[in-house]
Amino acid sequence: MLVVDDEQEIVNFLKEILLLEGYSVVTALNGTSAIEMLTDEISLVILDVMLPDMDGFHVCKEIRKSLSCPILFLSADATEKSKIEGLMIGGDDYIHKPFSISELKARIIANLRRVKNVEDEEQKHVLSFENIKINLKSHEVFVKDQPIRFTKTEFDLLKMFALHPQQVLTKEQLFNQVWGYNSESDLLTVVEHIKKIRTKLALLDPDYKYIETSWGIGYKWSITKC
């Protein structure tokens, strides 16, 4: 968690309170230092609007270039205009100074819970196998955290395999599920598309073989070391 405020007493006070709550905390007294301290480990930012080198709104824009974590603005400006500006540029919450510690704790918990709920929901749609992750909802595939582009047909085939690991799927099953019973294509198109999938996976992950051929029958999703 990152706390950004130009008043050392407030920074020290917030850090002490948050440490007692079990959070890991780093602090900054200005916008420049805050931006330099950004890492993927930052789970939430408490950000003062009035800073000596740049305002908190500008800092928020810079944070949003690399992080999607919750940003809670702290400000003595209670005007609707300031609050709307903070929320519109990427802030998640806006707390007026002076504030109660109970309110701040509650806002932190609520924002972290929201992020966790979103992440949990996303994980329901993600299948992971060794170095590959397949997001069934967004139709994205990552190999060693690098995105890999598949056509819709290739992704549909990959999805069929990943949803039935270690199960031999015949060419007929794959063809009917992906192309449909009334397609004018033939079974050779299944073979060609699987070749393309294997080639794309091998380019980024040559150490593993993901699709195994069951001779005379079909294919199965079976991860083996090359």
Summary of the structure (lengths in Angstrom):
residues: 226
radius of gyration: 25.0
end to end distance: 41.9
largest distance: 74.3
contacts: 637
relative contact order: 0.09
helix: 42%
strand: 23%
